Amino acid sequence: MTQSERLDATFAALADPTRRAILARLASGDATVTELCEPFDMSQPAISKHLKVLEHAGLISRSQDAQRRPRRLEGKPLVEATEWMERYRSQWEANFRRLDAVLKQLTSSRKTTRRPNSLGRPR
């Protein structure tokens, strides 16, 4: 899978609130499918579908401990997504700083070019 495909899979997986809630739960420790189903008003097969999407994106992994098959949060895809966003964040911030400078310049030039009204006060 290419980096672009991994990012696509990560962002697609993160787009769903149920999957984000599952990741939040796994951030506190490994959990089985049954444990992951508890807070949701959803069937186990529905949760399993969400888990497959998260596994495909590499956001979680499955291990085996005797009869248990707990899921574990995997951080690498989140690190890659964060690094990708960080590259653009610095560009966006630079653009916003330039926009702020232009707006300040426009505001100050309007203040200095206001004409006085009939009472000698600026309008």
Number of C-alpha atoms within 10 A of each C-alpha: 8 7 11 9 11 17 18 14 21 22 15 14 23 19 11 11 10 16 19 15 15 21 22 12 17 19 14 10 12 18 20 15 16 12 11 21 18 11 10 12 9 11 11 15 11 11 19 15 12 18 24 14 18 24 20 15 24 19 21 22 18 16 12 9 8 6 6 12 15 19 21 21 22 18 12 12 19 17 11 15 16 11 12 12 11 12 10 11 12 11 11 12 11 12 12 12 12 12 12 12 12 12 12 12 11 11 11 11 11 10 11 9 9 11 11 10 9 8 7 8 9 12 10
